[in-house]
Amino acid sequence: MNLFYTTDIQDGLLLLPEEEARHCVQVLRHKTGDIIHIVDGQGGLYKAEIVEANKKRCAARQLEAWPEYGRRPFYLHLAIAPTKNIARMEWLVEKATEAGVDEVTPLLCERSERRQLRSDRLEKIVLAAMKQSLKAYLPRLNELTPLPAFLNQQAGRQQANYIAYLGEGQKGHLKDNIRAGESVCILIGPEGDFSEAEVQACREAGFVPVSLGSSRLRTETAGLAACFIANLINE
């Protein structure tokens, strides 16, 4: 099943954006009368019949709707310092979307080697991954945020907070800390890891130090591992 995406839904009529319309009509050769499936990125899945089809415009009439398709009982927020090699960060947001992440915040840390991001490029990757993995919820992708500002933003949110880092100290495994049905926020540092001062600031903000296992992982691998662990606990 191929999924298409739109937020333009009025009175049972779903209008695809021009890029989606082109893909639907020109690439996949759909025509008037064909049945397609559309998601709105907010949990809505729609079965619809195409009533207008050309390379710039594709409209479909709703036949059935599932308003909370694939809804999960918890919220997963991954906050991670972007990798120096942008291709690795792009890989991460793609795979994290497939694995089931709800929100991604790129972090600016003391040892960050990448201090700029093209959010438009990442947003396209997230959208494509959502459709490819047959999901109806589009993950929220935030702007690059300095760690101190991020910690302030998280104050008061109803979630369990964890920070995974390589430094010494007593740390339980993430899988032994997460509880099923509990919303979580997990911090992953840059290639040079968090500084001691950053770890202390995170701990003071209520983030619990955790381990992802005995292996030393790349930043993007650690981020994906954290997503898989959180989702596995909630299976």
Order of alpha helices (4+ residues) and beta strands (2+ residues): beta-beta-beta-alpha-beta-beta-beta-beta-alpha-beta-alpha-beta-beta-alpha-beta-beta-alpha-beta-alpha-beta-alpha
